[in-house]
Amino acid sequence: MFWALHDWLFANQGSWSSAKDASDQFRNQAVASGVDGAKYDACLSAPATLTRIQRDVEEGTKMGVQGTPSVFVNDWYKFGVGPQEIQQMIEKALSGAHPPVTPTPLPANVAFYDVNPARPGFTYDGSPATGAANARLVLIAFEDFKCGYCAQHFKTVEPTLKAKYFDTGQMRYVFKIFPIYAPKAAVAALCAGDQGKFWGFHDLLFGKQAEWKEGDDAAMLAYAASLGLDEARFKQCLKDAPGQSVIDADNKLAQQVGVRGTPYFLLLDAQKQTGTRIPGALPLDQFEKAIQDLLNPPVATPTK
């Protein structure tokens, strides 16, 4: 009776998801569907049931899954997909096509966050970057365009970081996408990046966050037009979503370093190959303290 309860749970999500304890609703529906109540109760309390669920979670983590819905069709993978995208994945799989092999091997003595001279404004792994290519400090940001705390960081902290560190050559800023709420907006931003306007699009999405909705292609096209982009090319890019591979790679990296929410920052000293984590939208003074502590590590006072 798995599929019967599966369908009921999704169809009635609005009624049970707000309940403090929906276990009675689940049991009543299961029994009404023909499930043996005693067997249901025994299964619910059995350790093996939780082990079975944990196995799925572990398998998903190994495969790079960071949120739901995540769909695999053979070796094609997408996060946050709709029916049309799933159909495209099916057609590609049926045709025998395979996604491009990732990650691409890096040149010798090159880090993934280094600026790619063959593609100015982007790192070797395809992430948008600003600031000097030879900057000692690298700030890697994991953000989502519909994240309220990310917009807060954009408005209150980022302007000073830009003026004081990015524009003066002291720090390189690498933007990585962790799309909890807005994966399609992230694709649109990367499409703008293909025409050299990622940061302008980035500023519009965060600056006008309350004015657009996820999946609103008309709003994305309007922003593209305001930046002077080739609209036909941008529209085709939205359809083909070539930036999805970058987003998928960002998700895998986020999983590897333990990112669980946005914004999340990794601050690196590229010279010393050391770094620190800055979880959350911290105020400017704490960002600057992290920068100074990385450049000039505090010396511990010896105990007597």
C-alpha positions, 0 to 999 in steps of 0.5 A, a space after each residue: 500500500 506504499 503508493 496509496 499512502 504516497 498519493 494521499 500524503 502529497 495530495 493532502 500535504 497542506 492539511 497534515 504538514 501544519 499539525 503538531 503531530 500528524 501520526 494519527 492522521 497517517 495511521 487512520 489513512 493507512 488503515 482506511 487504505 487496507 493496511 493491517 493496523 497491528 503490523 503498521 504499529 510494529 513497523 513504525 517502531 521497528 529499528 529496521 524501518 529507521 535504518 531503511 530510511 537512513 540508507 536512502 539518505 546516505 545513498 542520496 548524499 553519496 550521489 550529491 543530492 542536496 535537496 528535493 525534488 532531485 531526479 536521476 534518469 540513468 546518469 542525467 541528474 537535476 535538482 528542482 525539476 519540473 515535468 518538462 525538464 524530466 521529459 528532456 532528461 528521459 529523451 536524452 537518456 533514450 537517445 543514448 546521450 550522456 552528460 559531460 564528464 565532470 569534474 574537468 581535470 585542472 592544470 598543474 598547480 591550479 586551484 578550482 577557485 583560480 581565475 581561468 585566463 581563457 574565460 575572464 571573470 570565471 574560475 576554472 570550475 565555472 564560477 563567477 568571480 570578481 576581484 584580482 586574479 592574484 589576490 591573496 585572499 579568496 572569499 567563496 560564497 555559497 548563496 541562493 537568490 531567494 535567500 533573505 539573509 543573502 539579500 541582507 548580506 548583499 545590502 549591508 556587508 558586500 558593498 564595503 567588502 567590494 570597496 575595501 577588498 575586491 576593488 583594491 586587489 586584496 580579495 577575490 570573490 567567488 560566487 557559488 550557487 546553493 539553490 535551496 529556493 531558486 534554482 531557475 533564477 540561478 540558471 538565469 544569472 549564469 545565462 547573463 554571465 554567458 554574456 558578461 553580465 552576471 554581476 549586474 544580474 546578481 545585483 538585480 536579483 538581490 536588489 529586487 528580491 521581493 519583486 520576482 518569483 522563482 520560475 518567472 521567465 518574464 521577469 528574468 527576460 525583463 532584467 536581461 533586457 534592462 542590462 542590454 543582453 541579447 534577448 533571443 540568446 538569453 531565452 534559448 539559454 534559459 531553455 537549454 540551462 547549460 549552467 545546471 552543470 555548474 550548479 550541480 557541481 556547486 552542490 557537490 562541493 557544498 556537501 563536501 565542505 558541510 554547507 547546510 544553509 545560506 549564506 555560507 562563506 569560506 575565507 581562504 589565504 591563497 598564499 598560506 593555503 589556510 582558511 576559515 569558515 563564516 557561517 551565516 550573514 554575520 555583520 561587517 565587523 565580524 567579517 573584518 575580524 575573520 579577515 584580520 585573524 586569517 592574515 595575522 593569526 592571534 598568538 596564544 598566551 602560554 599557560 604557566 
